[in-house]
């Protein structure tokens, strides 16, 4: 590998074949978050055939330790036997009915006992629909329309008001502010005083909230009569069973949960204060598959298994070990990356030019993450610049092998970057 740092297509011949085939019929060659072009060109996998526990197998037959886990839904491990058993049993009894099922009520009661802000629940499918339901509830509750957002909340028009296809009026209704910046939020609320229905904030970004951030958000929302929505689609059931709000003592009016809640099934929920949700029988928030019983069966199993097996503690311990180990590697090798975030959701970030131990050369900016992740993928560790996730199926041995591979990948990535800077290697795309 060291003598041929840009691999030939022998490493991922079938992935490349399927990728090229998909480009002819599937827009972009895959869903927007699954377009792997820059990694596929560097030898990474592009198509998966099966998964079990903490691993998946690609179409070339290679096994990969999975750190994206479907972008967060898998928390117990792929094809978890307890979840599979619960889902199979529910399949024998039916999946979608014309009336509610008692299991939905029992599940929602459990959520109200588990999540600090939960007094009532609306059952939905997918994170985007859940954040959108929260916005609708806030608008009806306040009789206002404008929204202040902070973070990623899905793909609907209001989430990306500047994107092609989003109606122009969304640009007037939706305003964005940076995370951890109370001054910016205060200024935006004052600029649109009396018009803001909701402030929706992704619960964790970067290195996390400062101690005064969320108490300040709570106070500003109260002062301006805006509903405070906490987006916990990523953090729910990972940071704690009660989400990041349990860990950081956050007091939202509404909160959204999904992803890890169902270990791979699409269920999600909006939870929050009774004063806001109980009157929402006046608002149509319904779809055929909301509250589907396969997702409910999976979610109830997830809650049980995480409690029985100390899942939150296991994930936190392994995440800490991974972050510490890779940061030691990057410092020792002088490789200009660091792992930041929370142990349950680590994230790569490049350093700066003035970092004392791992300075970022100007010519490597925007490239160091891609080349290191590609080198990890070629070794069978599926990591990208997206935040990572750890499952109950990951082991200490998995983490230690990742750290060892991370050291090798730093050596290889440095060689590739130096070759590119000197014009000795082909310049592959970085975006």
KOLGU-174346 format. One line per 10 residues: their letters; for each residue x, y, z of C-alpha. Coordinates in steps of 0.5 Angstrom, whole numbers. Layout:
! KOLGU-174346
a = X Y Z; ...
//
This chain:
! KOLGU-174346
xxxxxxxxxx = 0 0 0; 6 5 2; 9 4 -5; 2 5 -9; -2 10 -4; -7 12 -9; -10 5 -10; -12 1 -17; -20 -1 -18; -18 -8 -16
xxxxxxxxxx = -19 -6 -9; -26 -4 -10; -28 -7 -17; -35 -9 -16; -37 -2 -12; -34 2 -18; -38 -3 -22; -45 -2 -18; -43 6 -17; -42 7 -25
xxxxxxxxxx = -49 3 -26; -53 7 -21; -51 13 -24; -55 12 -30; -61 10 -26; -61 13 -19; -60 21 -18; -53 23 -16; -52 15 -16; -55 15 -9
xxxxxxxxxx = -59 19 -4; -56 25 -2; -52 23 4; -50 16 1; -46 19 -5; -39 16 -4; -35 19 -10; -29 22 -7; -28 15 -3; -30 11 -8
xxxxxxxxxx = -25 14 -13; -20 12 -7; -21 5 -6; -27 6 -1; -34 2 -1; -40 4 -5; -45 -1 -4; -46 -6 2; -49 -13 1; -50 -15 9
xxxxxxxxxx = -49 -13 16; -48 -16 23; -47 -13 29; -41 -8 29; -39 -10 22; -42 -9 14; -39 -13 8; -39 -9 1; -40 -12 -6; -33 -14 -6
xxxxxxxxxx = -33 -18 0; -29 -14 4; -31 -13 12; -31 -6 15; -32 -4 22; -38 1 22; -37 7 25; -43 11 21; -48 6 23; -53 8 18
xxxxxxxxxx = -52 15 20; -54 14 27; -60 9 27; -56 3 29; -55 3 37; -55 -4 39; -52 -7 33; -54 -9 26; -59 -15 26; -60 -15 33
xxxxxxxxxx = -63 -21 35; -67 -18 40; -70 -13 36; -71 -18 30; -75 -23 35; -79 -17 37; -81 -15 30; -82 -22 27; -87 -23 33; -91 -16 31
xxxxxxxxxx = -90 -18 24; -94 -24 25; -100 -20 29; -100 -14 24; -96 -8 22; -101 -2 21; -108 -2 23; -114 3 22; -114 4 29; -109 5 35
xxxxxxxxxx = -106 -1 38; -105 -1 46; -97 -2 44; -97 5 42; -100 8 48; -95 3 53; -89 6 49; -91 13 49; -92 12 57; -85 9 57
xxxxxxxxxx = -83 15 54; -86 20 58; -83 17 64; -76 17 61; -75 23 57; -75 29 62; -79 34 58; -84 29 55; -91 30 58; -95 28 51
xxxxxxxxxx = -92 24 45; -94 25 37; -91 19 34; -88 20 27; -84 17 22; -77 20 20; -73 26 23; -75 31 18; -82 30 19; -81 30 26
xxxxxxxxxx = -78 37 26; -83 39 22; -89 37 26; -85 41 32; -85 47 28; -92 46 26; -94 45 33; -90 51 35; -94 56 30; -101 54 32
xxxxxxxxxx = -99 55 39; -96 62 38; -100 64 32; -94 66 29; -90 64 23; -82 66 24; -77 60 26; -70 61 28; -66 55 27; -59 52 29
xxxxxxxxxx = -56 46 26; -59 41 21; -66 39 22; -68 35 16; -69 36 8; -76 40 8; -76 46 5; -76 50 12; -69 46 13; -66 49 7
xxxxxxxxxx = -69 56 5; -64 58 0; -63 51 -4; -66 50 -11; -73 48 -10; -75 51 -4; -80 57 -4; -77 64 -4; -82 66 2; -78 61 7
xxxxxxxxxx = -72 66 6; -77 71 10; -80 66 15; -73 62 17; -67 65 20; -61 62 22; -56 63 28; -50 60 30; -49 55 36; -47 57 43
xxxxxxxxxx = -48 64 41; -53 67 46; -52 74 43; -53 72 36; -60 69 38; -62 75 42; -61 80 37; -65 75 32; -70 75 37; -70 82 38
xxxxxxxxxx = -70 84 30; -76 80 29; -80 81 36; -87 79 37; -86 74 30; -82 68 32; -86 62 33; -80 57 35; -73 57 36; -70 50 34
xxxxxxxxxx = -63 48 36; -59 41 35; -57 39 42; -50 38 40; -45 41 35; -38 41 35; -35 41 42; -42 42 45; -45 47 49; -42 52 54
xxxxxxxxxx = -45 52 61; -49 58 60; -52 57 53; -58 53 54; -60 56 60; -60 63 56; -64 60 50; -69 58 55; -69 65 58; -69 68 51
xxxxxxxxxx = -75 64 49; -79 66 55; -78 73 54; -80 73 47; -86 68 48; -82 63 43; -83 55 43; -76 52 45; -75 46 41; -69 41 42
xxxxxxxxxx = -67 37 36; -65 30 39; -66 26 33; -58 24 33; -57 25 41; -63 21 43; -62 14 46; -54 15 45; -52 21 50; -57 18 55
xxxxxxxxxx = -64 15 55; -67 21 56; -63 25 51; -58 30 51; -63 34 55; -62 29 61; -54 30 61; -54 38 60; -60 39 64; -64 43 58
xxxxxxxxxx = -71 45 59; -74 45 52; -82 46 51; -81 40 45; -76 35 43; -75 31 37; -73 24 37; -71 18 32; -65 15 29; -62 10 35
xxxxxxxxxx = -69 10 38; -71 4 33; -64 1 31; -66 1 24; -73 2 24; -76 9 21; -80 11 27; -79 18 31; -83 22 36; -84 29 38
xxxxxxxxxx = -85 30 45; -86 36 50; -91 40 54; -98 38 55; -100 45 54; -97 45 47; -99 38 45; -105 37 48; -109 42 44; -106 40 37
xxxxxxxxxx = -112 35 36; -114 42 32; -108 41 27; -107 35 22; -101 31 23; -102 24 21; -99 20 15; -101 12 14; -94 10 17; -94 14 23
xxxxxxxxxx = -94 10 29; -92 3 25; -92 -3 30; -85 -5 27; -82 1 29; -85 1 36; -83 -6 37; -76 -5 36; -76 2 40; -79 -2 46
xxxxxxxxxx = -74 -7 45; -68 -2 44; -70 1 51; -70 -5 55; -64 -8 52; -60 -1 53; -62 -1 60; -61 -9 62; -54 -8 59; -51 -2 61
xxxxxxxxxx = -51 1 53; -51 8 55; -45 7 59; -41 2 54; -42 7 49; -39 12 53; -33 8 55; -31 6 48; -32 13 45; -28 16 50
xxxxxxxxxx = -22 10 49; -23 12 41; -23 19 42; -17 19 47; -13 14 43; -14 17 36; -12 24 39; -6 21 42; -4 18 35; -5 25 31
xxxxxxxxxx = -1 29 36; 5 24 36; 5 24 29; 3 31 28; -2 30 23; -7 36 23; -13 33 25; -17 32 32; -23 28 35; -28 33 38
xxxxxxxxxx = -35 32 41; -38 27 46; -36 20 47; -43 18 44; -42 22 38; -34 23 36; -33 28 30; -26 29 26; -24 36 25; -18 39 22
xxxxxxxxxx = -13 43 26; -11 50 25; -4 53 22; -2 55 29; -4 49 33; 3 48 37; 3 40 36; 0 39 29; 0 45 25; -4 45 19
xxxxxxxxxx = 0 46 13; -4 51 8; -3 47 2; -7 41 6; -13 45 8; -19 41 6; -15 35 5; -13 32 11; -19 29 13; -21 26 6
xxxxxxxxxx = -14 22 6; -14 20 13; -21 17 12; -20 14 5; -14 11 8; -18 8 14; -23 5 9; -18 2 5; -16 -2 12; -23 -4 13
xxxxxxxxxx = -25 2 18; -31 5 15; -30 13 18; -32 19 14; -32 27 16; -39 26 18; -40 25 26; -39 17 28; -43 13 32; -41 7 37
xxxxxxxxxx = -46 1 38; -47 -4 44; -44 -9 39; -37 -5 38; -32 -8 43; -25 -6 46; -22 -10 41; -25 -6 36; -23 0 38; -16 -2 40
xxxxxxxxxx = -15 -4 32; -18 2 30; -13 6 34; -7 2 31; -10 3 24; -11 10 25; -3 11 26; -2 7 20; -7 11 16; -4 18 18
xxxxxxxxxx = 3 15 15; 0 13 9; -4 20 8; 2 24 10; 5 21 4; -1 22 -1; -1 29 1; 6 30 0; 6 27 -7; 0 31 -9
xxxxxxxxxx = 3 37 -6; 9 36 -10; 5 34 -17; 7 26 -16; 0 23 -15; -6 25 -19; -11 30 -16; -17 27 -14; -23 31 -12; -24 33 -5
x = -32 34 -5
//
